[in-house]
Amino acid sequence: MLKINTQVGYKINMMRGKLSNVCTLLLVALGLITGLSLQSNSVYAQGIAYPVKPITMVVPFPPGGVADIVARPVAEALSRELGQTVLVENRAGAGGGIGMGYVARAKADGYTVLMALSSITVIPEADVVVGRSPMFALSDLKPIARFTADPTVLVVRADAPWHNLKEFLEDAKKRPHAINYGSSGNYGTMHVPMVMLESGSGVSFTHVPFTGAGPALVGLLSGQIDAVASGPATVLQNIKAGKLRALAQWGNARLDSLPEVHSLTEDGINVQYAQWSGLFVPSAVPDSVVQRLRAAAKVAAADARVRETIAGAGSPIQYMDTLDFDRYVQADARKMGELVKKMGKLD
């Protein structure tokens, strides 16, 4: 019996030794995995690993408008430069406020970005004026790069009775509020310039808000409304096709894409307005990620396919880097904020 017990004890000790060795190996492996994980996190924190998955570019308007027209070729160029797919997602509503607010609240990791229009500087102040809780604050978003900046263009259908701005305004003076126009929403980039035109010329129109430039353009072409003021990229093809007639534009010089169209200043109305597009991220995105996106945006703006596509739509690239764009946005916000206060609460 003693001999048997001794053999059993020996075998048990051998098993214990083997288990100890296995545990030691497991602990070493776990340590290596933890070390690699920490190293990976450290690399990510430094921005070296960004991006490691697809990026969503939110366009806060329906397809067919300036933001969407700019976003799609830019997203393709960013995909090539970053090595990850950049997906365009349209989140329309509230003149762009819903999509802008969505990005402002998104996780600040650089995987949700925003292609906004200049209405981004107007909406927070408009929310205050109308007495509702702001959908976002401008400080919630960080500018990366500006891509375009164009004066809006006043267009009517080709069969409309007005052949120039003078005829349009004379009719509006005779029939206050009889002529209506569509926009992308209250206080948006298609609404504000028309309010400026009313103020500068002493006429009154009727405003019909849509959910974006695309639907407003459809409304114009189908006869639901009489006019729109939109960026050239939205209306140029229909002008060239003979479906729309351009009456004026809000720039300080003639447009290369529409050289025959007068500016309002030329016709004696001292009003100017530019509709710009730019890339933003949530303000808490790490600087390393911002710099990666900044560099990629600069490459995208210089990309021949991007420039050709956007210029072909009538809106040539007018790139502005992060620091200059930030100053530009702040200055625009101050100017537009004062205008919104003058416009006041809308019915």
C-alpha positions in Angstrom: 0.0 0.0 0.0 2.8 2.4 0.9 4.5 1.8 -2.5 1.3 2.5 -4.3 0.7 5.8 -2.3 4.3 6.9 -3.0 3.8 6.5 -6.7 0.5 8.3 -6.6 2.1 11.2 -4.7 4.9 11.4 -7.3 2.5 11.5 -10.1 0.5 14.3 -8.4 3.6 16.3 -7.9 4.5 15.9 -11.5 1.1 17.1 -12.6 1.3 20.1 -10.3 4.7 21.0 -11.9 3.2 20.8 -15.4 0.2 22.9 -14.3 2.5 25.5 -12.8 4.5 25.7 -16.1 1.2 26.1 -18.1 0.0 28.9 -15.8 3.4 30.6 -16.1 3.1 30.5 -19.9 -0.4 31.8 -19.8 0.6 34.7 -17.6 3.5 35.5 -19.9 1.2 35.4 -22.9 -1.4 37.6 -21.1 1.3 40.1 -20.3 2.4 40.2 -23.9 -1.2 40.7 -25.1 -1.7 43.5 -22.5 1.5 45.2 -23.5 0.5 45.1 -27.2 -2.9 46.4 -26.3 -1.4 49.3 -24.3 1.0 50.0 -27.1 -1.9 50.0 -29.6 -3.8 52.4 -27.5 -0.8 54.6 -27.1 -0.3 54.7 -30.9 -4.0 55.5 -31.4 -3.8 58.3 -28.8 -0.9 59.7 -30.9 -3.1 59.6 -34.0 -0.8 57.3 -35.9 -3.4 54.6 -36.3 -6.2 56.9 -37.5 -8.2 55.9 -39.4 -8.7 52.2 -38.9 -12.3 51.9 -40.0 -14.8 53.7 -42.4 -15.6 57.4 -41.7 -19.1 58.9 -42.0 -19.4 62.3 -43.7 -22.8 63.8 -42.7 -24.5 66.1 -45.2 -27.2 68.0 -43.3 -29.4 68.4 -46.4 -31.1 66.1 -49.0 -29.2 65.1 -52.2 -29.0 67.7 -54.9 -27.9 70.7 -53.0 -24.4 72.4 -52.8 -23.3 70.5 -49.7 -24.1 67.2 -51.3 -22.5 68.2 -54.6 -19.3 69.1 -52.9 -19.3 66.2 -50.3 -19.4 63.3 -52.8 -16.2 64.0 -54.8 -14.4 65.2 -51.6 -15.4 62.0 -49.8 -14.0 59.9 -52.6 -10.7 61.9 -52.5 -10.5 61.6 -48.7 -11.0 57.8 -49.1 -8.1 57.6 -51.4 -5.9 59.7 -49.2 -6.8 58.1 -45.8 -7.0 54.5 -47.0 -10.5 54.1 -45.5 -14.0 54.5 -47.0 -15.6 57.8 -46.4 -19.4 57.3 -46.6 -21.7 60.2 -47.3 -24.9 60.2 -45.2 -27.7 62.7 -45.7 -29.4 63.8 -42.5 -31.8 66.6 -43.5 -34.1 68.8 -41.5 -34.4 72.2 -39.7 -32.4 74.0 -42.4 -29.5 71.7 -41.7 -29.7 72.0 -38.0 -30.6 68.3 -37.4 -27.5 67.0 -39.2 -25.2 69.6 -37.7 -26.5 68.9 -34.2 -26.0 65.1 -34.8 -22.3 65.6 -35.6 -21.8 68.1 -32.7 -23.0 65.3 -30.3 -21.2 62.5 -32.1 -18.3 60.6 -30.5 -15.2 62.8 -30.8 -13.0 60.2 -32.5 -12.8 61.5 -36.1 -15.1 58.9 -37.5 -18.1 61.3 -37.9 -17.4 64.4 -39.8 -19.7 67.2 -41.3 -19.8 68.9 -44.7 -21.7 72.0 -43.7 -22.8 75.2 -45.5 -22.6 78.7 -44.2 -25.9 78.3 -42.4 -23.9 76.7 -39.6 -23.1 80.2 -38.4 -26.7 81.2 -38.5 -28.7 78.4 -36.9 -27.5 78.7 -33.3 -28.4 82.4 -33.2 -31.7 81.7 -35.0 -32.6 79.1 -32.3 -32.1 81.8 -29.7 -34.2 84.3 -31.6 -37.2 81.9 -32.0 -36.9 80.9 -28.4 -36.0 77.2 -28.7 -33.2 75.2 -27.2 -30.3 75.4 -29.6 -29.7 72.2 -31.6 -25.9 72.9 -31.2 -23.5 75.7 -30.5 -20.9 76.8 -33.0 -18.2 76.0 -30.4 -19.3 72.3 -30.5 -17.8 72.0 -33.9 -14.2 72.5 -35.1 -13.5 73.8 -38.7 -11.1 71.7 -40.8 -11.2 73.2 -44.3 -13.3 75.4 -46.6 -13.9 74.0 -50.1 -16.1 76.4 -51.9 -17.5 80.0 -51.5 -19.9 81.3 -54.1 -22.4 84.0 -54.3 -26.0 82.8 -54.6 -27.8 83.1 -57.9 -31.4 84.3 -58.3 -33.2 82.0 -60.8 -36.7 81.7 -62.2 -38.2 79.2 -64.7 -37.4 79.9 -68.3 -41.1 80.6 -69.1 -41.4 83.1 -66.3 -42.5 86.7 -67.3 -39.3 88.3 -65.8 -36.3 88.5 -68.1 -34.0 90.6 -65.8 -33.8 91.8 -62.2 -35.5 95.1 -63.0 -38.6 93.5 -64.3 -38.7 91.1 -61.3 -38.4 93.8 -58.7 -40.9 96.2 -60.5 -43.5 93.4 -60.4 -42.7 92.7 -56.8 -43.3 96.3 -55.9 -46.6 96.4 -57.7 -47.7 93.1 -56.0 -46.3 92.8 -52.5 -46.0 89.2 -51.3 -47.4 87.9 -54.6 -44.1 86.4 -55.8 -42.9 83.5 -53.7 -39.5 81.8 -53.4 -38.3 78.5 -52.0 -35.4 77.9 -49.6 -33.7 75.1 -47.7 -35.4 76.3 -44.5 -35.8 79.3 -42.2 -32.6 81.4 -41.8 -30.8 79.1 -44.2 -28.4 80.0 -47.1 -31.3 80.3 -49.6 -33.5 82.3 -47.2 -31.0 84.9 -45.9 -30.0 86.4 -49.3 -33.6 86.9 -50.3 -34.3 88.8 -47.1 -31.2 90.9 -47.8 -32.6 91.6 -51.3 -36.0 92.6 -49.9 -34.2 95.0 -47.5 -32.0 96.4 -50.2 -34.7 96.9 -52.8 -37.8 97.7 -50.7 -39.9 94.8 -52.0 -41.7 92.0 -50.2 -41.8 88.3 -51.3 -43.4 85.2 -49.8 -41.0 82.7 -48.3 -41.7 78.9 -48.8 -39.3 76.8 -46.9 -38.3 73.3 -48.1 -36.0 70.7 -46.4 -33.1 71.5 -48.7 -32.0 73.1 -52.0 -32.8 69.9 -54.0 -36.4 69.8 -53.0 -36.7 73.6 -53.5 -35.3 73.3 -57.0 -37.8 70.6 -57.8 -40.5 72.9 -56.5 -39.3 75.6 -58.8 -39.1 73.4 -61.9 -42.6 72.0 -61.2 -44.2 75.4 -60.8 -44.9 75.2 -57.1 -42.8 78.4 -56.5 -41.6 81.3 -58.6 -37.9 81.7 -57.7 -34.9 80.5 -55.7 -31.6 82.0 -54.6 -29.1 79.1 -54.6 -25.4 78.4 -55.1 -24.4 78.0 -58.8 -23.7 74.3 -58.4 -27.4 73.6 -57.7 -28.8 75.5 -60.7 -26.1 75.8 -63.4 -27.1 72.6 -65.3 -30.7 73.7 -65.5 -29.7 77.1 -66.7 -27.5 75.6 -69.4 -30.4 73.2 -70.4 -32.7 76.2 -70.9 -35.0 75.2 -68.0 -34.1 78.1 -65.7 -33.2 81.8 -66.2 -30.7 83.6 -64.0 -31.7 87.2 -63.1 -28.9 88.2 -60.8 -26.2 87.1 -58.3 -25.0 88.2 -54.9 -21.2 88.5 -55.7 -18.9 91.5 -56.0 -17.9 90.5 -59.6 -19.1 88.5 -62.5 -19.1 84.7 -62.1 -16.9 82.7 -64.5 -19.6 80.1 -64.9 -22.3 82.8 -65.6 -20.4 85.8 -67.0 -23.5 87.4 -68.5 -25.4 87.6 -65.1 -25.2 90.9 -63.4 -24.3 91.2 -59.7 -26.9 93.0 -57.5 -24.3 95.8 -57.0 -24.1 96.4 -60.7 -27.8 96.9 -60.7 -27.6 99.5 -57.9 -28.5 97.2 -54.9 -25.6 97.2 -52.4 -26.1 93.6 -51.2 -23.6 90.8 -51.2 -23.8 87.2 -49.9 -21.6 84.1 -50.3 -22.7 80.5 -49.7 -19.7 78.5 -48.6 -19.1 74.8 -47.8 -16.6 73.4 -45.3 -15.6 70.3 -43.4 -16.1 70.2 -39.6 -15.6 67.7 -36.7 -16.8 67.6 -33.1 -14.7 70.1 -31.1 -13.2 67.5 -28.8 -11.6 65.4 -31.6 -7.9 65.0 -30.7 -5.4 67.4 -32.4 -3.6 64.4 -34.0 -6.8 63.4 -35.7 -7.5 67.0 -36.7 -4.1 67.3 -38.3 -4.6 64.1 -40.2 -7.9 65.3 -41.6 -6.4 68.7 -42.3 -3.7 67.2 -44.4 -6.1 64.9 -46.2 -8.5 67.8 -46.9 -5.7 69.8 -48.4 -4.9 67.0 -50.7 -8.5 66.5 -51.6 -8.9 70.2 -52.5 -6.0 69.9 -54.9 -7.2 66.6 -56.4 -7.8 67.0 -60.1 -11.0 64.9 -60.1 -12.5 66.9 -57.3 -11.7 70.3 -58.9 -13.0 69.2 -62.2 -16.2 67.8 -60.8 -17.1 70.7 -58.6 -16.0 73.3 -61.2 -18.1 71.5 -63.7 -21.1 72.1 -61.4 -20.4 75.8 -61.4 -18.7 76.1 -58.1 -14.9 76.1 -58.3 -12.7 75.1 -55.4 -11.9 78.0 -53.1 -9.8 76.2 -50.5 -9.0 77.6 -47.1 -6.9 75.9 -44.5 -7.9 75.2 -40.9 -6.5 78.4 -39.2 -7.8 80.8 -41.8 -11.1 79.0 -42.1 -11.6 79.2 -38.3 -11.1 83.0 -38.4 -13.4 83.2 -41.5 -16.2 81.2 -39.7 -16.0 83.4 -36.6 -16.2 86.6 -38.7 -19.2 85.2 -40.7 -20.9 84.2 -37.4 -20.7 87.7 -36.1 -22.0 89.2 -39.3 -24.8 86.7 -39.7 -25.7 86.8 -36.0 -26.5 90.5 -36.3 -28.6 89.9 -39.5 -30.6 87.2 -37.8 -31.4 89.5 -34.8 -32.7 92.1 -37.3 -34.8 89.5 -39.0 -36.3 88.5 -35.7 -38.7 85.7 -35.0 -40.5 84.5 -38.1 -44.2 83.6 -38.3 
